[in-house]
Amino acid sequence: MMSLQNTGAANKLQQLLHDAGFAAEIKRVEVDGQNWLRIRIEGFVSRQDASSFADTINNQYGIQQPWVVRFLRSWLFIYDSCKYS
């Protein structure tokens, strides 16, 4: 997942990931009174799978410092900064 405040940048990155074959979705959240758009890809079986994906995305698209977190029974790829904003 990644967090952005710019709707255009979030849509651009989501489309880039969709075009690459990833089911990225945008979720709106509020953190400390600020609205953020989070782009996330879920459903990884293990932390290792999500981390490997994060490395691939970093190498191919320059998306760095993602979060990988457990959510219910699967792992999420989460990202918090972006060159696309």
C-alpha positions, 0 to 999 in steps of 0.5 A: 500500500502507498499513501498519497494526498494527490488524487491525480498521482494516486490514479496514475500509480493505480493505472500503472500497477493495473497495466502491469497486471496488479490488482491495486485499489485506492482506499481513502483514510484520515490520519491525524486530521489529514485525508490520504489515498492509500494504494494497496495490493493485497492477498499475498500468502506470506510476508516473504511474498509481499516483500519480494513483490516490494523489491520487484516494484522498487526495481521496475518503478522506483517505488521505495520504502513500502510497508508490508503488513498482515491484514486478517489472513493475508499480507498487504503491500503498502507504500508511503512515499511516491515519485508520482506525486 
